[in-house]
Amino acid sequence: MWKFLHKLASPPHFYDLSAKMIPWFAIIGGIFIMYGTIAGLFFAPPDYQQGDAFRIIYVHVPAAYLSMMAYMIMAISAGIGLIWRIKLSHAVAAAAAPLGAWFTFLALATGMIWGRPMWGTWWEWGDPRMMSELIMLFLYFGYMALRAAIDDTVKADKASAVLAIVGAVNIPIIHFSVEWWNSLHQGSTLLRDGGPAMPAEMLYPLLAMIFGFTLIFGALLLGRVRTEVLFRERRSRWVRNLVCAQEGRNE
Amino acid sequence: MSELFAMGNYGVFVWSSFGLTLIVLLVCIAQGNWHHAAVLRDIKTRIRAMELDK
């Protein structure tokens, strides 16, 4: 196990292996998203209160869940990088940030689009769920700005890792905001006592969307980690050989 | 058929959500590929410069 992990963390090996994994993640994720989209839009029954507007959850829930998952990946990888000085984990943290920011944006935007017909407002200042999610977007921006401001990669890794770890305090706040405070946002539909509050025809497409989005996110993350690895190893022999081999093939 | 796409008068909201999601996913893919290509290009330029120095 440790030997496998050690090998995985070696940049050239990761670079090769991830290239083989990405298409599988993308294809399987794409199939689940296709099923989830078609079943969610056309075959799931309309909600008894929300009508067809509830179908927005099929994109909102995966986006919101992944926006937090990306932050956890970022903070935990940054922590591992800080403690054990594993270069690859800093690369993972740096790669997760822009994706996390995009999914946070998507969660906020689809939430607003849902809020307009359901709550009668696009945005509610002072709503704990919305504010904590918005703060996460700014945490991502801060993390990326800090990295961009420091030229030395090692220093950027350390400084941004501290920011990521401190900001992780926001994650439980987002998750429990609907329980701790009075929020316009409805409570959890899936992770609640007594199981998901949905019939199977609604639930299965949602689970498929969550799983499919997770795989697509995985493919996107792996792709970005590869870019990070390539950049960080730009002066190494294996990158030189790799690039020269590519040149040879192109010419 | 048009009833199917009307989504009980919530069509604008439902379709814009799904459309926006598709756009964000495509942007994520494009951004990643573009960034990767840019890094590769820089490395190639550097290697060429080093070879000219020799």
Interface residues (C-beta under 8 A of the other chain):
Chain A: T37 L41 F42 P46 G51 D52 A53 R55 I56 Y58 V59 H60 A63 P98 L99 W102 F103 F105 L106 A109 T110 I113 W114 R116 P117 I216 L220 G223 R224 R226 T227 L230 F231 R234 V239 R240 V243 C244 Q246 E247
Chain B: L4 M7 G8 N9 Y10 G11 F13 V14 S16 S17 F18 L20 T21 V24 L25 V27 C28 I29 Q31 G32 N33 H35 H36 V39 L40 D42 I43 K44 R46 I47
